[in-house]
Amino acid sequence: IKLNNQIHFAEVLYYTQLPVNAAGQNADDSDDDNEWHFENVAVVQMYSMPHKELLKLSSQTLISCTLLDDILAIDVKNIVSVIAMIPRELTLPSGVTESRFFMMERPGLEIS
């Protein structure tokens, strides 16, 4: 997803529409006080930024993140691409073993 002009990874939990009051968007038009419209949103759970050391050691090919507790409602137009985040337990170069998620672009493409 794209947030603040930066790419982040997130898992979509569900899609929904939220009612939004149009009043206040057009301050000079007082007839719109009761005008509502729906915004399409995705409720997402965020992943951490990629592990910098693994990214460097893998020549920018291994993108590894952890799943965060942060949940956001975002405009669906901020979804840039669909990827898979594959869970895997990994021993980091520091010797610490962690459960991490690895990004895979275009899942299923190799079998189609």
Residue pairs with C-beta under 8 A, 6 or more apart in sequence:
1 7
1 8
1 9
1 10
1 44
1 74
1 78
1 79
1 80
2 8
2 78
2 80
3 74
3 78
7 80
8 46
8 47
8 49
9 46
9 47
9 65
9 83
9 85
9 103
10 44
10 45
10 46
10 47
10 72
10 74
11 44
11 45
11 47
11 67
11 85
12 42
12 43
12 44
12 79
13 42
13 43
13 44
13 45
13 71
14 42
14 43
15 40
15 41
15 42
15 43
15 76
16 41
16 43
17 38
17 39
17 40
17 41
18 38
18 39
18 41
18 73
19 36
19 37
19 38
20 36
20 37
20 38
20 39
21 35
21 36
22 32
22 35
22 36
22 37
23 32
23 33
23 34
23 35
25 32
26 32
39 75
40 75
40 76
40 77
41 73
41 74
41 75
41 76
42 73
42 74
42 75
42 76
42 79
43 71
43 72
43 73
44 71
44 72
44 73
44 74
45 67
45 68
45 69
45 70
45 71
46 68
46 70
46 71
46 72
47 65
47 66
47 67
47 68
47 85
47 101
48 65
48 66
48 67
48 68
49 65
50 63
50 64
50 65
50 103
51 64
51 65
51 92
51 100
53 92
53 93
53 94
54 62
54 64
54 92
54 93
55 62
55 63
55 64
57 93
62 102
63 102
63 103
64 90
64 100
64 101
64 102
64 103
65 85
65 100
65 101
65 103
66 98
66 99
66 100
66 101
67 85
67 101
81 105
83 103
83 104
83 105
83 106
83 107
84 103
84 104
84 107
85 101
85 102
85 103
85 104
86 101
86 102
86 103
86 104
87 99
87 100
87 101
88 99
88 100
88 101
88 102
89 97
89 98
89 99
89 100
90 97
90 98
90 99
90 100
91 97
92 98
